[in-house]
Amino acid sequence: MSTSKTVGIVGARGHTGAELIRLIARHPHLELAFVSSRELDGQKVSDHIPEFSGELRYENLSHEQVGGKGADAVILALPNGKAAELVAAIDAHAPDTVVVDLSADYRFDERWYYGLPELTRQKYAGQKRISNPGCYATAMQLVIAPLKNRLAGPPQCFGVSGYSGAGTTPSDKNNPELLRDNLMPYALADHLHEREVSRQLGLPVEFMPHVAPHFRGITMTVNLWLQTAMKIEDVRALYRERYAGEPLIQVLDEAPWVSRIAGRHGVEIGGFTLAPGGKRLVVVAILDNLLKGAATQAMQNLNMAFGHEELEGVPL
């Protein structure tokens, strides 16, 4: 008898949906039950994702049809503001379904598990509603968390994302022509992720996002003011101790390059630099916004929900 769990994806046409399909296809204990996409309705998944084999086709499913599919889990890979009606339909038809929402819609809802495993796995207690943090929020929290009790003021976070982070719906932020030779700042105060990270860490955080001409990967440069002066070797040791045993987090001495993280599932943290006096620290983190910033993290959360090894199916 097969022990596979079935997973459906809503919003499968997007960049993250494609990465999820690839990860599920290689997972030994997960089977793709359905992929919902209005634009690709009727087309074979394998025609778009060569790593997937089989006859499964994209479907244009209503909310009620998604809820009635009976999948063990549903991943919502939709823009912000689109999840509530789908979640309501799943609650009505199949409340025991595991739901992993990749949008920010439930990241402020205490009833949902906030799934950044390296920081929150101890809070997972079998919840079937999982809010999956995105790329910016993941990078900021992983940089700030080791020092959160030593800070003298709000961290300032300068984030730069590849334009795949803006999704597939055409906009200025994913228009290669507008981005050519350009760096596009946006939402420079009170960004949703600024509020999200401030809430999760319990301290104010300042965030300034930008979009760059490259396709995938983010760089997060964080300025941290410390209560007491530290030595650089002690800073590095603190981070290495905090993330020891975390296969997806690598702590480096040098500043990481975003061009080296594309297509990889982890996070690199490095570039530790202290200003004279030892109280101002700058740290850099990089990750692939479509993987650890979305799909890989969703797989970690699904694996926890189903009792598998957390990184089952994730190529390291």
DRENDO-1510 file (C-alpha; in Angstrom, 1 decimal, always signed):
<recs>
REC; n; res; u; v; w
REC; 1; MET; +0.0; +0.0; +0.0 .
REC; 2; SER; +1.3; +3.5; -0.9 .
REC; 3; THR; +2.1; +5.8; +2.0 .
REC; 4; SER; +2.2; +8.8; -0.3 .
REC; 5; LYS; +0.4; +12.0; +0.7 .
REC; 6; THR; -1.4; +14.0; -2.1 .
REC; 7; VAL; -0.7; +17.7; -2.6 .
REC; 8; GLY; -2.6; +20.2; -4.7 .
REC; 9; ILE; -1.3; +23.6; -5.8 .
REC; 10; VAL; -3.4; +26.6; -6.5 .
REC; 11; GLY; -1.5; +29.3; -8.5 .
REC; 12; ALA; +0.6; +26.8; -10.3 .
REC; 13; ARG; +1.4; +28.9; -13.3 .
REC; 14; GLY; +3.7; +31.2; -11.3 .
REC; 15; HIS; +7.4; +30.9; -10.8 .
REC; 16; THR; +7.0; +29.5; -7.3 .
REC; 17; GLY; +4.3; +27.1; -8.5 .
REC; 18; ALA; +6.8; +25.7; -11.0 .
REC; 19; GLU; +9.4; +25.2; -8.3 .
REC; 20; LEU; +6.9; +23.4; -6.1 .
REC; 21; ILE; +6.0; +21.0; -8.8 .
REC; 22; ARG; +9.7; +20.1; -9.3 .
REC; 23; LEU; +10.1; +19.5; -5.6 .
REC; 24; ILE; +7.0; +17.4; -5.2 .
REC; 25; ALA; +8.0; +15.4; -8.3 .
REC; 26; ARG; +11.2; +14.3; -6.6 .
REC; 27; HIS; +9.7; +13.7; -3.2 .
REC; 28; PRO; +9.5; +10.0; -2.3 .
REC; 29; HIS; +6.4; +10.4; -0.2 .
REC; 30; LEU; +4.4; +13.1; -1.9 .
REC; 31; GLU; +2.2; +12.9; -5.0 .
REC; 32; LEU; +0.8; +15.8; -7.0 .
REC; 33; ALA; -3.0; +15.6; -6.9 .
REC; 34; PHE; -3.9; +18.6; -8.9 .
REC; 35; VAL; -2.5; +21.9; -10.2 .
REC; 36; SER; -4.9; +24.8; -10.6 .
REC; 37; SER; -4.2; +27.5; -13.2 .
REC; 38; ARG; -6.8; +29.5; -15.1 .
REC; 39; GLU; -4.3; +30.4; -17.9 .
REC; 40; LEU; -3.0; +26.9; -18.4 .
REC; 41; ASP; -6.2; +25.0; -18.1 .
REC; 42; GLY; -6.1; +21.7; -20.0 .
REC; 43; GLN; -2.4; +21.8; -20.8 .
REC; 44; LYS; -0.1; +19.0; -19.6 .
REC; 45; VAL; +2.1; +19.8; -16.6 .
REC; 46; SER; +5.0; +17.9; -18.2 .
REC; 47; ASP; +4.9; +20.2; -21.2 .
REC; 48; HIS; +5.8; +23.1; -18.9 .
REC; 49; ILE; +7.8; +21.3; -16.2 .
REC; 50; PRO; +10.2; +18.7; -17.8 .
REC; 51; GLU; +11.1; +17.4; -14.4 .
REC; 52; PHE; +7.5; +16.2; -14.0 .
REC; 53; SER; +6.4; +13.0; -15.7 .
REC; 54; GLY; +2.8; +11.8; -16.0 .
REC; 55; GLU; -0.5; +12.8; -17.6 .
REC; 56; LEU; -1.6; +15.3; -15.1 .
REC; 57; ARG; -3.0; +18.5; -16.6 .
REC; 58; TYR; -3.6; +22.0; -15.3 .
REC; 59; GLU; -7.2; +22.7; -14.3 .
REC; 60; ASN; -9.2; +25.9; -13.8 .
REC; 61; LEU; -10.8; +25.0; -10.5 .
REC; 62; SER; -13.4; +27.0; -8.5 .
REC; 63; HIS; -12.8; +27.4; -4.8 .
REC; 64; GLU; -15.4; +24.7; -4.0 .
REC; 65; GLN; -13.7; +22.3; -6.4 .
REC; 66; VAL; -10.4; +22.8; -4.7 .
REC; 67; GLY; -12.0; +22.2; -1.4 .
REC; 68; GLY; -13.7; +19.1; -2.7 .
REC; 69; LYS; -10.6; +17.5; -4.3 .
REC; 70; GLY; -9.8; +15.6; -1.1 .
REC; 71; ALA; -6.0; +16.3; -1.3 .
REC; 72; ASP; -4.1; +15.7; +1.9 .
REC; 73; ALA; -2.5; +19.2; +1.5 .
REC; 74; VAL; -3.1; +22.3; -0.6 .
REC; 75; ILE; -0.5; +24.9; -1.2 .
REC; 76; LEU; -1.8; +28.4; -2.1 .
REC; 77; ALA; +0.8; +30.1; -4.3 .
REC; 78; LEU; -1.3; +33.2; -4.9 .
REC; 79; PRO; -0.8; +37.0; -4.6 .
REC; 80; ASN; -1.6; +38.7; -1.3 .
REC; 81; GLY; -5.4; +39.1; -0.7 .
REC; 82; LYS; -6.5; +36.0; -2.6 .
REC; 83; ALA; -6.4; +33.2; +0.0 .
REC; 84; ALA; -9.4; +33.8; +2.3 .
REC; 85; GLU; -12.2; +32.5; +0.0 .
REC; 86; LEU; -10.1; +29.4; -0.8 .
REC; 87; VAL; -9.4; +28.7; +2.8 .
REC; 88; ALA; -13.1; +29.1; +3.6 .
REC; 89; ALA; -14.0; +26.5; +0.9 .
REC; 90; ILE; -11.4; +24.1; +2.3 .
REC; 91; ASP; -12.6; +24.7; +5.8 .
REC; 92; ALA; -16.2; +23.8; +4.7 .
REC; 93; HIS; -15.4; +20.8; +2.5 .
REC; 94; ALA; -12.2; +19.3; +4.1 .
REC; 95; PRO; -11.2; +20.9; +7.3 .
REC; 96; ASP; -8.5; +18.3; +8.0 .
REC; 97; THR; -6.6; +19.3; +4.9 .
REC; 98; VAL; -3.2; +20.8; +5.5 .
REC; 99; VAL; -3.1; +24.3; +4.0 .
REC; 100; VAL; +0.2; +26.1; +3.3 .
REC; 101; ASP; -0.3; +29.7; +2.3 .
REC; 102; LEU; +2.6; +31.4; +0.6 .
REC; 103; SER; +1.0; +34.8; +0.7 .
REC; 104; ALA; +1.1; +37.2; +3.7 .
REC; 105; ASP; -2.6; +36.8; +4.3 .
REC; 106; TYR; -2.4; +34.8; +7.5 .
REC; 107; ARG; +1.0; +35.8; +8.8 .
REC; 108; PHE; -0.7; +38.0; +11.5 .
REC; 109; ASP; -3.2; +35.3; +12.5 .
REC; 110; GLU; -2.4; +33.6; +15.8 .
REC; 111; ARG; -4.5; +30.6; +14.8 .
REC; 112; TRP; -2.0; +29.8; +12.0 .
REC; 113; TYR; +1.5; +28.4; +12.5 .
REC; 114; TYR; +4.1; +30.8; +11.2 .
REC; 115; GLY; +6.5; +28.4; +9.4 .
REC; 116; LEU; +10.1; +29.6; +9.4 .
REC; 117; PRO; +11.4; +26.3; +10.7 .
REC; 118; GLU; +14.9; +27.4; +11.7 .
REC; 119; LEU; +13.3; +29.9; +14.1 .
REC; 120; THR; +9.8; +28.6; +14.9 .
REC; 121; ARG; +9.8; +24.8; +14.5 .
REC; 122; GLN; +9.6; +24.4; +18.3 .
REC; 123; LYS; +6.2; +26.1; +18.0 .
REC; 124; TYR; +4.8; +23.5; +15.6 .
REC; 125; ALA; +2.2; +21.4; +17.4 .
REC; 126; GLY; +0.4; +19.7; +14.5 .
REC; 127; GLN; -1.4; +22.8; +13.2 .
REC; 128; LYS; -3.0; +22.2; +9.8 .
REC; 129; ARG; -3.0; +25.8; +8.8 .
REC; 130; ILE; +0.5; +27.1; +8.0 .
REC; 131; SER; +1.6; +30.5; +7.0 .
REC; 132; ASN; +4.8; +30.4; +4.9 .
REC; 133; PRO; +7.1; +33.4; +5.3 .
REC; 134; GLY; +8.5; +34.9; +2.1 .
REC; 135; CYS; +12.0; +35.8; +1.0 .
REC; 136; TYR; +12.4; +39.3; +2.5 .
REC; 137; ALA; +10.9; +38.3; +5.9 .
REC; 138; THR; +13.0; +35.1; +6.1 .
REC; 139; ALA; +16.3; +36.9; +5.3 .
REC; 140; MET; +15.6; +39.7; +7.8 .
REC; 141; GLN; +14.7; +37.4; +10.6 .
REC; 142; LEU; +17.6; +35.0; +10.1 .
REC; 143; VAL; +20.0; +38.0; +10.3 .
REC; 144; ILE; +18.5; +39.7; +13.3 .
REC; 145; ALA; +17.4; +36.8; +15.5 .
REC; 146; PRO; +20.9; +35.9; +16.9 .
REC; 147; LEU; +21.3; +39.5; +18.1 .
REC; 148; LYS; +17.8; +40.5; +19.0 .
REC; 149; ASN; +18.5; +40.7; +22.7 .
REC; 150; ARG; +21.6; +42.8; +22.2 .
REC; 151; LEU; +20.3; +45.6; +20.0 .
REC; 152; ALA; +20.2; +49.3; +20.9 .
REC; 153; GLY; +17.7; +50.3; +18.3 .
REC; 154; PRO; +15.7; +49.2; +15.3 .
REC; 155; PRO; +17.7; +47.2; +12.6 .
REC; 156; GLN; +17.7; +48.9; +9.2 .
REC; 157; CYS; +17.3; +46.4; +6.4 .
REC; 158; PHE; +18.2; +47.3; +2.8 .
REC; 159; GLY; +16.7; +44.6; +0.6 .
REC; 160; VAL; +17.3; +44.0; -3.2 .
REC; 161; SER; +15.2; +41.3; -5.0 .
REC; 162; GLY; +15.4; +39.8; -8.4 .
REC; 163; TYR; +12.3; +40.7; -10.4 .
REC; 164; SER; +10.8; +37.1; -10.2 .
REC; 165; GLY; +9.8; +38.2; -6.7 .
REC; 166; ALA; +7.1; +40.5; -8.3 .
REC; 167; GLY; +5.4; +37.5; -9.8 .
REC; 168; THR; +4.1; +36.9; -13.4 .
REC; 169; THR; +1.4; +39.5; -13.6 .
REC; 170; PRO; +3.0; +42.3; -15.6 .
REC; 171; SER; +4.0; +45.4; -13.6 .
REC; 172; ASP; +6.9; +47.9; -13.5 .
REC; 173; LYS; +8.6; +45.7; -10.9 .
REC; 174; ASN; +9.0; +42.7; -13.3 .
REC; 175; ASN; +9.5; +44.6; -16.5 .
REC; 176; PRO; +13.0; +43.8; -17.7 .
REC; 177; GLU; +13.1; +46.9; -19.9 .
REC; 178; LEU; +12.3; +49.3; -17.1 .
REC; 179; LEU; +14.7; +47.5; -14.8 .
REC; 180; ARG; +17.6; +47.5; -17.2 .
REC; 181; ASP; +20.6; +49.4; -15.7 .
REC; 182; ASN; +18.2; +50.3; -12.9 .
REC; 183; LEU; +17.5; +49.7; -9.2 .
REC; 184; MET; +13.8; +50.4; -8.4 .
REC; 185; PRO; +12.9; +51.4; -4.8 .
REC; 186; TYR; +9.4; +50.9; -3.6 .
REC; 187; ALA; +7.2; +50.9; -0.4 .
REC; 188; LEU; +10.1; +52.4; +1.6 .
REC; 189; ALA; +8.2; +52.8; +4.9 .
REC; 190; ASP; +5.6; +50.6; +6.7 .
REC; 191; HIS; +6.0; +47.8; +4.2 .
REC; 192; LEU; +4.0; +44.7; +5.0 .
REC; 193; HIS; +7.1; +42.7; +5.7 .
REC; 194; GLU; +8.4; +45.4; +8.0 .
REC; 195; ARG; +5.3; +44.9; +10.1 .
REC; 196; GLU; +5.5; +41.1; +9.8 .
REC; 197; VAL; +9.1; +40.9; +11.0 .
REC; 198; SER; +8.6; +43.4; +13.7 .
REC; 199; ARG; +5.7; +41.3; +15.0 .
REC; 200; GLN; +7.6; +38.0; +14.8 .
REC; 201; LEU; +10.8; +39.3; +16.5 .
REC; 202; GLY; +9.0; +41.5; +19.0 .
REC; 203; LEU; +11.1; +44.6; +18.1 .
REC; 204; PRO; +10.8; +47.4; +15.6 .
REC; 205; VAL; +12.4; +46.8; +12.2 .
REC; 206; GLU; +13.0; +49.2; +9.4 .
REC; 207; PHE; +12.9; +47.9; +5.8 .
REC; 208; MET; +13.7; +49.4; +2.5 .
REC; 209; PRO; +13.0; +47.1; -0.5 .
REC; 210; HIS; +14.3; +47.5; -4.1 .
REC; 211; VAL; +14.0; +45.5; -7.3 .
REC; 212; ALA; +17.0; +44.8; -9.5 .
REC; 213; PRO; +17.4; +43.6; -13.1 .
REC; 214; HIS; +18.4; +40.1; -12.2 .
REC; 215; PHE; +15.8; +37.4; -12.3 .
REC; 216; ARG; +16.1; +35.5; -9.0 .
REC; 217; GLY; +17.8; +35.8; -5.6 .
REC; 218; ILE; +17.7; +38.5; -2.9 .
REC; 219; THR; +20.4; +40.4; -1.0 .
REC; 220; MET; +19.6; +41.7; +2.5 .
REC; 221; THR; +22.0; +44.1; +4.0 .
REC; 222; VAL; +21.2; +44.8; +7.7 .
REC; 223; ASN; +22.6; +47.6; +9.9 .
REC; 224; LEU; +22.5; +46.7; +13.6 .
REC; 225; TRP; +23.3; +49.0; +16.5 .
REC; 226; LEU; +24.5; +47.0; +19.6 .
REC; 227; GLN; +24.0; +47.8; +23.3 .
REC; 228; THR; +27.6; +47.0; +24.1 .
REC; 229; ALA; +30.7; +46.7; +21.8 .
REC; 230; MET; +31.5; +43.3; +20.4 .
REC; 231; LYS; +34.6; +41.8; +18.7 .
REC; 232; ILE; +34.1; +40.5; +15.2 .
REC; 233; GLU; +35.3; +37.0; +16.1 .
REC; 234; ASP; +32.6; +36.9; +18.8 .
REC; 235; VAL; +29.9; +38.0; +16.3 .
REC; 236; ARG; +30.9; +35.3; +13.9 .
REC; 237; ALA; +30.9; +32.7; +16.7 .
REC; 238; LEU; +27.5; +33.8; +17.9 .
REC; 239; TYR; +26.0; +33.2; +14.4 .
REC; 240; ARG; +27.8; +29.9; +13.9 .
REC; 241; GLU; +26.5; +28.7; +17.3 .
REC; 242; ARG; +23.0; +29.8; +16.6 .
REC; 243; TYR; +22.8; +28.0; +13.3 .
REC; 244; ALA; +24.9; +25.0; +14.0 .
REC; 245; GLY; +23.0; +21.9; +12.8 .
REC; 246; GLU; +20.9; +23.9; +10.3 .
REC; 247; PRO; +21.7; +22.4; +6.9 .
REC; 248; LEU; +20.1; +25.2; +4.9 .
REC; 249; ILE; +22.1; +28.0; +6.6 .
REC; 250; GLN; +25.7; +28.7; +5.9 .
REC; 251; VAL; +27.6; +31.3; +7.9 .
REC; 252; LEU; +30.5; +32.8; +5.9 .
REC; 253; ASP; +33.3; +35.2; +6.8 .
REC; 254; GLU; +33.1; +37.1; +3.5 .
REC; 255; ALA; +30.0; +38.9; +2.1 .
REC; 256; PRO; +27.9; +36.5; +0.0 .
REC; 257; TRP; +27.1; +37.1; -3.7 .
REC; 258; VAL; +23.5; +36.8; -4.9 .
REC; 259; SER; +24.7; +35.4; -8.2 .
REC; 260; ARG; +25.9; +32.3; -6.4 .
REC; 261; ILE; +22.6; +31.5; -4.7 .
REC; 262; ALA; +20.3; +31.2; -7.7 .
REC; 263; GLY; +18.8; +27.7; -7.9 .
REC; 264; ARG; +20.1; +26.7; -4.4 .
REC; 265; HIS; +17.9; +25.9; -1.5 .
REC; 266; GLY; +19.7; +27.6; +1.4 .
REC; 267; VAL; +20.7; +30.9; +2.9 .
REC; 268; GLU; +24.2; +32.4; +3.2 .
REC; 269; ILE; +24.9; +34.9; +5.9 .
REC; 270; GLY; +28.2; +36.8; +6.1 .
REC; 271; GLY; +30.1; +40.0; +5.4 .
REC; 272; PHE; +30.2; +40.7; +9.2 .
REC; 273; THR; +31.6; +44.2; +9.5 .
REC; 274; LEU; +32.0; +46.3; +12.7 .
REC; 275; ALA; +32.4; +50.0; +12.6 .
REC; 276; PRO; +35.0; +51.6; +14.9 .
REC; 277; GLY; +33.9; +51.4; +18.5 .
REC; 278; GLY; +32.4; +47.9; +18.0 .
REC; 279; LYS; +28.8; +48.9; +18.4 .
REC; 280; ARG; +27.6; +49.2; +14.8 .
REC; 281; LEU; +27.5; +45.9; +12.9 .
REC; 282; VAL; +26.6; +45.2; +9.3 .
REC; 283; VAL; +25.5; +41.7; +8.1 .
REC; 284; VAL; +24.5; +40.5; +4.7 .
REC; 285; ALA; +22.2; +37.5; +3.8 .
REC; 286; ILE; +21.3; +36.1; +0.4 .
REC; 287; LEU; +18.8; +33.5; -0.6 .
REC; 288; ASP; +16.8; +32.4; -3.7 .
REC; 289; ASN; +13.5; +34.1; -3.4 .
REC; 290; LEU; +11.7; +31.2; -5.2 .
REC; 291; LEU; +13.2; +28.5; -3.1 .
REC; 292; LYS; +14.1; +29.1; +0.6 .
REC; 293; GLY; +12.1; +32.3; +0.1 .
REC; 294; ALA; +9.0; +30.3; -1.0 .
REC; 295; ALA; +8.9; +26.7; -2.3 .
REC; 296; THR; +11.7; +25.1; -0.2 .
REC; 297; GLN; +10.3; +26.6; +2.9 .
REC; 298; ALA; +6.9; +25.2; +2.0 .
REC; 299; MET; +8.4; +21.8; +1.6 .
REC; 300; GLN; +10.0; +22.0; +5.0 .
REC; 301; ASN; +6.6; +22.9; +6.5 .
REC; 302; LEU; +4.8; +20.1; +4.6 .
REC; 303; ASN; +7.3; +17.6; +5.8 .
REC; 304; MET; +6.8; +18.7; +9.4 .
REC; 305; ALA; +3.0; +18.5; +8.9 .
REC; 306; PHE; +3.2; +14.9; +7.6 .
REC; 307; GLY; +5.9; +13.7; +10.0 .
REC; 308; HIS; +8.7; +13.3; +7.4 .
REC; 309; GLU; +12.2; +14.5; +7.8 .
REC; 310; GLU; +12.1; +18.2; +7.5 .
REC; 311; LEU; +14.4; +18.3; +4.4 .
REC; 312; GLU; +12.9; +15.2; +2.7 .
REC; 313; GLY; +12.9; +15.7; -1.1 .
REC; 314; VAL; +15.0; +18.9; -0.9 .
REC; 315; PRO; +18.3; +18.5; -2.7 .
REC; 316; LEU; +21.2; +19.8; -0.6 .
</recs>
